[in-house]
Amino acid sequence: MCEFKIIKKNDGSQIGEDIVIVSYSEDNELLFKDILGVGLTLESALVLDVNTLNQTLTIIEHPLIKDFINLMNNLTGNKGKVQEIENFQAKLEDLK
């Protein structure tokens, strides 16, 4: 069985180990569970890299990621609204 260490790209820190399940919740939060079923939840994160050779999974966190995932899910399901796209664009503009 492959058990992963979770590494944050943002700062290189390890935030979990012995992780065997990685998934997104209904609220698009990134969920991790270890071999005992104990979980860790990241509110706004993406998986960047999965390496089975060194058993690491690298993630990145940013407040906009959850909004982006919500938008992509809605657009994929043909539920996206112009207002939702405009709100996301405004958040991107605020980063400038």
C-alpha positions as CSV (number, residue, x, y, z in Angstrom):
1,M,0.0,0.0,0.0
2,C,1.3,3.5,-0.9
3,E,1.1,6.0,2.0
4,F,1.9,9.6,1.2
5,K,3.5,12.5,3.0
6,I,1.7,15.7,2.2
7,I,4.0,18.6,1.4
8,K,2.9,22.3,1.0
9,K,4.6,23.9,-1.9
10,N,3.9,27.3,-0.4
11,D,6.5,26.8,2.3
12,G,7.8,23.2,1.9
13,S,6.3,22.1,5.2
14,Q,5.0,18.6,5.8
15,I,1.4,18.7,6.9
16,G,0.4,15.0,6.9
17,E,1.8,11.5,6.7
18,D,0.6,8.0,6.1
19,I,-2.2,9.4,3.9
20,V,-4.0,6.8,1.8
21,I,-7.1,8.7,0.6
22,V,-7.2,12.0,-1.1
23,S,-10.4,13.5,-2.4
24,Y,-12.5,16.7,-2.6
25,S,-15.6,17.2,-0.5
26,E,-19.0,18.4,-1.8
27,D,-17.8,21.9,-0.8
28,N,-14.7,21.5,-2.9
29,E,-12.4,21.3,0.1
30,L,-9.3,19.0,-0.2
31,L,-9.6,16.0,2.1
32,F,-6.9,13.6,3.3
33,K,-7.3,10.4,5.4
34,D,-4.6,8.3,6.9
35,I,-4.5,4.6,7.5
36,L,-6.6,4.9,10.6
37,G,-9.2,7.0,8.9
38,V,-8.2,10.2,10.7
39,G,-8.7,13.2,8.4
40,L,-7.2,16.5,7.5
41,T,-9.1,19.2,5.5
42,L,-7.7,22.1,3.5
43,E,-10.3,24.7,2.6
44,S,-8.7,26.0,-0.6
45,A,-6.0,23.8,-2.1
46,L,-5.0,21.9,-5.2
47,V,-2.9,18.8,-5.7
48,L,0.2,19.7,-7.8
49,D,2.2,16.5,-7.8
50,V,1.9,12.9,-6.8
51,N,5.1,10.9,-6.6
52,T,4.9,7.2,-5.8
53,L,8.6,6.7,-5.8
54,N,9.3,9.0,-2.8
55,Q,5.7,8.7,-1.6
56,T,5.0,12.4,-1.5
57,L,1.9,14.4,-2.6
58,T,2.5,18.1,-3.1
59,I,-0.3,20.6,-2.7
60,I,-0.6,24.4,-3.0
61,E,-3.0,26.6,-1.0
62,H,-4.5,29.9,-2.0
63,P,-7.8,31.5,-1.1
64,L,-8.8,31.7,-4.8
65,I,-8.4,27.9,-5.5
66,K,-11.8,27.0,-3.9
67,D,-13.5,29.7,-5.9
68,F,-11.8,28.4,-9.1
69,I,-12.8,24.8,-8.4
70,N,-16.4,25.9,-7.8
71,L,-16.4,27.9,-11.0
72,M,-15.0,25.0,-13.1
73,N,-17.4,22.5,-11.6
74,N,-20.3,24.8,-12.5
75,L,-19.1,25.5,-16.0
76,T,-18.6,21.8,-16.6
77,G,-22.1,21.0,-15.4
78,N,-23.5,23.9,-17.6
79,K,-24.5,25.7,-14.4
80,G,-22.1,28.5,-14.6
81,K,-23.5,32.0,-14.5
82,V,-22.1,35.2,-16.0
83,Q,-22.1,36.8,-12.5
84,E,-20.0,34.0,-11.1
85,I,-17.4,34.5,-13.8
86,E,-17.4,38.2,-13.3
87,N,-17.0,37.8,-9.5
88,F,-14.0,35.5,-10.0
89,Q,-12.5,38.0,-12.5
90,A,-12.9,40.8,-10.0
91,K,-11.0,38.7,-7.4
92,L,-8.2,38.2,-9.9
93,E,-8.1,41.9,-10.6
94,D,-7.8,42.6,-6.9
95,L,-4.5,40.7,-6.9
96,K,-2.8,43.1,-9.3
